Amino acid sequence: MPAAEASASKGHPFQPQPWRDRRIELILGNLLRTGVLLSAAVVLSGAGIYLARHAHEPASYRIFRGEPSDLRTISGVLHSITHERGRSLIQLGLLLLIATPIARVVFSIVGFAIERDRMYVAFTLIVLAVLLYSLLGSGAGG
């Protein structure tokens, strides 16, 4: 009697492989949901700090003032967080929001590799390379 039939006759149903499509979809959905909720919480906490410190300052709309230069890079945002500035927390929340789909692509690569689906690993690596180039490499040209 084959092993599969022996385990079925003992009352143990066939166990599906742990990395089936449905399980990966559930994990990816939870990853996206968690990333969005975490980034929203960070943005809201940064907005609260910013409003608590600057709520009574008059707004001047005659001159446009963009983000300070220290909040335009990832390292600058991470350094500014140590000073507990609201704007830096808002920027961090936005970075987390941008990182969420990138984490999804990375997890998809891992899932496809576990399933030994080489073609999808290759395509997803290409997608990851395009994402990373568009985020990190586009500012390198000057």
ABEGO torsion letter per residue (X at the ends): XBAAAAAAAAGBBBBBBABBAAAAAAAAAAAAAAAAAAAAAAAAAAAAAAAAAAAABBBBAABBBBBBAAAABAAAAAAAAAAGBAAAAAAAAAAAAAAAAAAAAAAAAAAAAAAGBAAAAAAAAAAAAAAAAAAAAAAAAX
